[in-house]
Amino acid sequence: MRLLSAADGHELDERRLRADLARDNGGRIGPVLDRPGWERVMGGLLRDGLAHRAGRIVRLGAATIGA
């Protein structure tokens, strides 16, 4: 959420977002997320309307019609 909030247009390419998280570690404790872990995290953000995907782009906030 912090990386998306700071990004231009509140959006990042999903690969860049994952790479930035791995590099930054965001103050997390524990291992860097593997693919299933990443999908669980993204699934939660999408389900809760905190982020949405548009192709390979992850955007902050819920998707809107026509966006």
N, C-alpha and C positions, 0 to 999 in steps of 0.2 A: 504494500500500500504506500509506503514511504517513497519508494522509487517511482511509482506511477504518479504520485502527487507532485514530485519534483520535475517530472519529464515535461517537455514541451507538448502542449495539447493533452496532457495527462494520458499519454499512450506510448507504448513501446512494442517493438517486435518481440514476440514471445521468446525467441532464442536469445536476444540481447538481455531481456529481463532475467532469464535463468542464469546467464553468464554473469550479469551484474550482481545478482544475489549470491552466487558462488564466490565471487571475488570479494564482495563486501562482507558477507556473512551476517550483516544486519544485527550484530550483537547476540546472535542466537547461540545457544549452548547445544552441542551435539553435532552430528555429521551433516554434511551438505545433502540436500534432498536428492534421492534417486528418482528415476522416471515415475514409478508408482506413487511415491511421496509427493512429487510435483503435481501429478494429476489429482491427488486427494486435496491438496491445498487449493489448486485452481478450481476444482469442482465445488469446494465450499464457498469460495469468493463468488463464483458464478451463481450458485444456488441462492446465496444471500443477497444478490444484486449489488455487490460491492465492486464488481468488475464484469466486463463482458469481452468476448472475442469477436473480432471481425476479420475473418481469414486468419492470418498469422499475427495480427495486431491485437494486443491486450489493452483495453481502455478502462479507465476508472469509471465506475458507476454502472448503472443498469442500462441495457440496450433500449433504444427508443425506436419507434417505427420511422423509417426513412433515414436513419442515421448511417 
